[in-house]
């Protein structure tokens, strides 16, 4: 794969992960996390589940682009 493609894939995946991360934080904030949440432990685990899910989506996206690029070449 070319260097430009690596940079483009990284930028797109980074923007995707950042957007999902901001959306997840906004959603958790709308639920009142962490100050007003009655069940702090559950919301704490939800927060890290969102983080891990976001990272997995980014990695899956990079892998998909890499596989498509390999098929094209």
N, C-alpha and C positions, 0 to 999 in steps of 0.2 A: 504494500500500500504506500502511496506517496505521502510525503511529509505534509503537504497541504491538506490532504484528506484527514490525516491524524489530527491536525490542528482544528479543522472544521468540525470533526466528530466530537472532539473534546469541548469545543465552545458550545455546540448545540446541546450536548449532554449536561454541561455545567449550567447553562441557562435553564434547561428543563428542571434540573434538580433544585436550583435556586428558586424557581417559580413555585414548584411544588412545596418546598420548604416554607416559603413565605405564606402560601395558602394554608398549610397545615398549622403554622403558628397563629394565623388569624382565626382559624377554626377553633383551635384550643383556647385562644383568648376569648372568643365569643362564648365558650362554655364556662369561662371564669377561671381558667387555669393560671397559676396554681393557687392564688390567694383565696378565692371564694368557693373552691371545690370542696364539697363535703367528704369526698372519697379521694384524698390526695394520692394514695399509692396507685390506685387504678389509673388516674389521669397521668401519673408519672410514667407508668408503663405504656400507656397509649402514646405519650409523647415520643418515647424511644421506638415504639412500633412504627410510628409515622416516619421517624428518621431512617430506620433500617429499610422500610418499604420504599422510601424515596431513593435511597442509594441503590437498592436492587433494581428499581425502574431505570435509573441512569445507566447501570452496568448492562442491563438487558438491551437498552437502546444502543449502546456502543457495540455490543456483540452483534446485534442485528445489522447495523451499518457495516461492520467489519465483514460479516458473512456475505452481504449483498455485494460489497466491493470485491471480495475474492471471486465471486461468481462472474462479475463483469470482466475481470482481468483474465 
